Amino acid sequence: MTLAEEVRALRAALGEDTATFGARFRKSGRSIEDWEQGRRAPDAFVVDAMRALAAKTKTRATKKRPKGKA
């Protein structure tokens, strides 16, 4: 998965628009659009923070899944 796809997938998993997602990292919605389109890349520390958030999001999604459902 490319970095652009990671950004897009995390934002979608959180259900946030570009402005809200950008505010998490003190970036503009336009910056998020650029990251998602592969025109620019976030700083390394932002990538680390996004990956940590993605790991937490996956953990929460797994815990919320009702038993007996895949």
C-alpha positions as CSV (number, residue, x, y, z in Angstrom):
1,M,0.0,0.0,0.0
2,T,1.4,3.4,-0.9
3,L,1.6,6.2,1.6
4,A,-1.2,8.1,-0.3
5,E,-3.4,5.0,0.1
6,E,-2.6,4.7,3.8
7,V,-3.6,8.3,4.4
8,R,-6.9,7.9,2.4
9,A,-7.7,4.6,4.2
10,L,-7.1,6.0,7.7
11,R,-9.2,9.1,7.0
12,A,-12.0,6.9,5.6
13,A,-11.8,4.6,8.6
14,L,-12.1,7.6,11.0
15,G,-15.0,9.0,8.9
16,E,-13.4,12.4,8.7
17,D,-13.3,15.1,6.0
18,T,-10.0,16.4,4.9
19,A,-10.2,19.5,7.1
20,T,-11.0,17.6,10.3
21,F,-8.3,15.0,9.6
22,G,-5.8,17.7,8.8
23,A,-6.6,19.4,12.1
24,R,-5.4,16.3,14.0
25,F,-1.9,17.0,12.6
26,R,-2.1,20.8,12.4
27,K,-2.2,20.7,8.6
28,S,-4.8,22.1,6.2
29,G,-7.4,20.1,4.3
30,R,-5.5,21.0,1.1
31,S,-2.3,19.4,2.5
32,I,-4.3,16.2,3.2
33,E,-5.7,16.3,-0.4
34,D,-2.1,16.6,-1.7
35,W,-1.0,13.6,0.4
36,E,-3.9,11.5,-0.8
37,Q,-3.2,12.3,-4.4
38,G,0.5,11.6,-4.0
39,R,1.5,15.2,-4.9
40,R,3.3,15.6,-1.6
41,A,4.2,13.5,1.4
42,P,3.8,14.2,5.1
43,D,6.8,14.7,7.4
44,A,8.2,11.5,8.9
45,F,6.9,12.3,12.3
46,V,3.4,12.7,10.9
47,V,3.7,9.4,9.1
48,D,4.6,7.7,12.4
49,A,1.7,9.4,14.2
50,M,-0.7,8.3,11.5
51,R,0.5,4.7,11.6
52,A,0.1,4.6,15.4
53,L,-3.4,6.0,15.0
54,A,-4.2,3.4,12.3
55,A,-3.0,0.6,14.6
56,K,-5.2,1.9,17.4
57,T,-8.2,2.3,15.1
58,K,-7.8,-1.3,13.9
59,T,-7.6,-2.5,17.5
60,R,-10.8,-0.6,18.4
61,A,-12.6,-1.9,15.3
62,T,-11.7,-5.4,16.2
63,K,-12.9,-5.0,19.8
64,K,-16.2,-3.5,18.7
65,R,-17.0,-6.4,16.3
66,P,-20.0,-8.5,17.7
67,K,-19.2,-12.1,18.5
68,G,-20.1,-14.6,15.8
69,K,-19.5,-12.1,13.0
70,A,-16.5,-12.1,10.7
